[in-house]
Amino acid sequence: GDWQEIAAAVREAGIEAELMTNGLLAEAQADAIAGAGLASVSVSVDGPADVHDRLRAAPGALDRALAGARALVGLGVRVGGVTQVSRANLGKLAEVRWILIAAGIQGWQVQLTLPGGRAGDLEDSMCLGPADMPALEAELVGLVGMGGIFVQAADTIGWMSRHEPLLRTGTPR
């Protein structure tokens, strides 16, 4: 596909390429992805199956994403997980952590669901507000402290708080 040509051109220019995917085709394309010379692949995991599949509007999406992640890990690809945090999965992040660890994923980026695309239509009910940030920050601090997977907050999670260095680096000091 075109992505393979783009990845090859980027590598030839001396730039590391990374792939972010919903994972739906990752298992079927695992050999091509592994052979593309990517620095890493990030797979979206937004919750346990009932939550992830509903958010992604695709029955079986989580199972397919995890099968792809496991296939890539088995081929020696550096695989990370990415979670879009929303009201639908707030409070389920500990479950997501175990799902990622069980799939052999070693890194996890947690970011906010932003009001765009399908999430934009549900902004008031879907996207977290400023009042939700302290609880999310506290939960992430606890997850970083558990170890077992590298956790890093993205977007404005923890911004200008005392926990920002921990949440940006994923490393307890």
HUCORNOR-V205243 format. One record per helix or strand of 3 or more residues. SS is the DSSP state (~ for helix, > for strand). FROM is the first residue (numbers start at 1). LEN is the number of residues. If there is no record, write none. Layout:
# HUCORNOR-V205243
ss = (SS	SS)
from = (FROM	FROM)
len = (LEN	LEN)
This chain:
# HUCORNOR-V205243
ss = (~	>	~	>	~	~	>	~	>	~	~	~	>	~)
from = (2	18	30	40	49	61	79	93	107	117	123	130	150	164)
len = (11	4	5	5	7	14	7	10	6	5	4	17	4	6)
